[in-house]
Amino acid sequence: MAKHYDKIFKENIEAMYLSLSEQVLHFRPLKVADVNWEIHRTIERFPDFLKKVHAPDSDEVFLLHIEIQRADDAEMLYRMCEYHALMLRKFKIRIVQIVIYIGEGYSQMKNLYEDGNNRFSYHLFSIQNISYKTFLDSDKPEELLLTILANFESNSPETVIEKVLHKAQSVTNETFSLDKFVSQFEVLAKLRNLSESFKLILDKIMPIEIKIEDTYIFKKGEEVGEKRGEKRGERKAKKEMILALIKKAKFSLEDIAEAAEVSVEYVKELAKQIEK
């Protein structure tokens, strides 16, 4: 699951991250530019989002570093401090660091360190501090996706999901298709344990037929098989993909067999295993 939602954020990196940072900085950067993150030291991972930012109404240029967290991490304070030190030494400009918590509720992570002589802090922001209307009002599909993670206020999840899917039909386009939006929205809905609500509303209002080959889970299954490169790995990945599609109960066994290029009998046998 973590890899799935992480891929979605990376695919929509510019719109999503800048939209989230706007909630903390209270302005949308005028211009952003890539930076070369090559540090000749061993470090666990690359920053989720790191850009050189030109603030509006100012000549200042600073680094904007954003991390997305699905769960609280006791090491986050120290990770951010490590990132800050490495970035400061390399770029020698001001660094704004933000951790966006997209899990349920509000984060309890520490974001301040003081020992008398030293002080370090970063912005910690829970996405549920943001009203769902903020993202629902956007005409960008990438930002509209974030609605499912925001604060529903007094609305039921089903009400919010229905509003999002209606809006998606008018803002998706050739670059960001409705099929792609629905597939990615489903993955993010799982972060809020809203899969059943999503399926209920999708079946109710969506006047579209989503091709099985376009579903997010189908593509993930293909990617896994390709990366493994071994027949055994490919067979296992295809089996997992077929099982997942059967469980979704949105496609016939015949359609699944055709898309996965296997026999209908094989798919039926897997379906029986699920029923047991």
N, C-alpha and C positions, 0 to 999 in steps of 0.2 A: 504493500500500500504506500509506504513512504516514497519508494522510487517512482510510483505512478504519479503522485501529486507533485513531486519534485520536478518531473519531466514537464508537467503542465506549466509550472511557473517558469521554467527555463525557456519553453517554447514561446511564451508571451512576456518575456522578461522586461522589455522597455515599458509597455503600457501598464502592466501590473505593478511593477516596483515603483515606478514614478507616481502612480496613483496612490499607493500606500504611503510613500514618503511625504506626499502632499498633506496627509492628515497630521503628520508630526511637524513638518517644517512650515506649514501654513502657506506654502506657495509651490507652484510647479516650476521646476527649473526651466530657464529660458533655453538652455542648450546643454547637451551632454556629449561627452566624448569618451571613447574607449581609452583604457590605460593598460600598459604592459605590466602584467603581474608575474614577473620573473624574479624570484627571490632565491639567492644561492644558499638556501638553508632548508633543512628538512622541516616540513610543516604538514599537518594532517590532511588539509583540504584547501581548495580554492574558495575565495569569498563567493557567496551566492550572487551578489551584485556589487560591482565596484566601477564607478564612473567618475570622470572629472566633470564637475558641474559649474555652469555659469549661472549665478543667481540673477533674477530679474531686478532691474533698477539698481544694479550694483556692478562694480568692476571686479568684484571678488570671484576667484576661482577656488573651489575646494573639492576634496574627495568625498563622495557619498558612498558609504559602505552599508549594505543592508543584508541581514540574515533572516531567513524564515525558519521558525521553530514550530513544530507540531506538538511537542511535549516539553515540559520544563527540563532543563539540563543544569545540574549543579556545577558543571565546569564552564558554563557560558561566560561568566564574568572574566575568567582567566583566558579563555579563548579570544574574547574580544580585546582584552588588554594586549595579548600577544600580537594579534593582527595590527592593532594600533601602533605598537612599537616598530614593527617591520615596515608598515606603510610610511610612518613618519620619517624613518631613516632614509627610505628610498625616494620619497617624493618631496619631503620638506615643506608641505603646505598643510593647512588646517584640514582636519578629518572629522566628518560627521558620521557617527555610527548609530545604526538603528536595528533593533531586533524586533521583528513583527511576529507575535505569537498568534497562530491560527487555530490552536486547539480549542476545546470546549472551555468556556468560562474565561477566567483571567489568570495571567501568569503570576507566579510567586517567585520568579528567579531574581537573584540579587543583581543589581546593575550599578552598584557603587562600592568602591574600595577606598578606605582611608586608613593610614597607619601613623598619622601624626606629621610625617614629612612628605608623604606622597598621597595623591588623590587621582582616581580614575573613575570615569562613569560613561555610560552609553544610554541612549534613549531606549526604553523598553515600552512597547506599545501592543496592547491586545486588540486584535481586529474586532472583537465584540464590543469595543468602545465606540465603534462606528455604526451609525444607523444604516440599515440595509438600503434605505432610500438614496444614500450617497452614490452607491454603485448602480442601483436600478435606474437612476436618472441619466446614466452615461450612454452615449451612442457608440461606444467602443465595446465590441464583444469581449475583449480581454478583461476589461474592467467589470462588465456585467457579470462575468463568471464569479467574481468575488462576493456577490450578493449573498450567496449561500453560506458564507463564512461569517457574515456580519451579524449585528444585533437585530433580531426580528421585532423588537419592541413588544407590542401586545398582540402581534399577529401570529397565527398558527403557521407552522412550516409549510403546510399545503398551500396556504394563501400566498406566501412569498414565492414559492416555487412556481405556482401558476402565473404570477405576475412576470417572473423572469422569463419563462418559456414563451409567453405572449410577446414580450419585448424582444426576445431573441429573433423572432421571425421577421422583425422589421430592421434589425441592425446588422444581422449577418449578411455576408456577401461572398463574392467569388474568392476573395483572399482568405476569409474566415467563414467557412460554410456552416450551415445550420447543423448538418450531421456532426461536424467536428465539435461544435459548441455543445451539443447534447451529450456526446461521448465524454468530453472533459468535465462538463457540469456533473455528470453522474459520479465520476471519481471524487470530485470535491464534496459531493453530497455525503459520501461515505465517511468523510472526516467528522461529520456531524451526526452520524448514524441515521441518516435520512433516506437510505436507499429505497425503502418501501414507499415512503411518501412521494419520492421522485417518480417511481414506476407508476404509482397510482395516477398522478397528475399527467404524466407523459401519455399514458394510454387514453386519458380523458380528452386532452385538448390538441395533441400534435397531429396536424393533418399531413403528415409526411411519412414516407417509407424510408427507413434508414437501411441502407445496404449493409449486409452482414460484414462485408469486407472493409467497411468504413468505421466499424466500431472500435473503440479504443482498446478493448480487451483482445480483439482479434489481432490488431496490429502489434500489440505487446507480445502475443504468442509467436507471431512471425519473427519478431526481432530476437526473441530468446533463442529460437531455433537456428537462426542465421549465425548468431554470435557463437553458439556452441560448436557449430560446424561438424558435429559428429552425428551419425545416423541415430545412435541411441538417444542423444540429447534432443535431436529434432523430433523423434517419435514421442518422447516424454513431453516436450513443449506443446506439440500438437494435441496430445491427449488432454493436457491441462486446459488448453484453450477450448477444446470441445466440451469438456465438463463444465467450464464456466459459462459457455453459451447455452448449454442445456438448462442450467440452473436459472439463467435469466428468464427463461420461458417466453421469450419474445419472438423466437424463430422456430420454424418447423424442423423436425429431425432431418427431413429431406434437404432443406436449404443448408443446414449445418454440414451435412455430408458433402454436398456439392461444393460449398465454399472451402472446406478443409481438404477436399480431394480424397475422401475415404468412402467406403461403402456405407450404405444406409444401415446395413445389418450391424456394422461396427458401432455406429452411433447409438443404435437401439440397445446394444449390449451395455454400453456405458450408461445409458439412461436407466436401465434396470438396476445397475450398481448403485445409483443415486437413490433409487426408491427403496432399497433394502435398509 
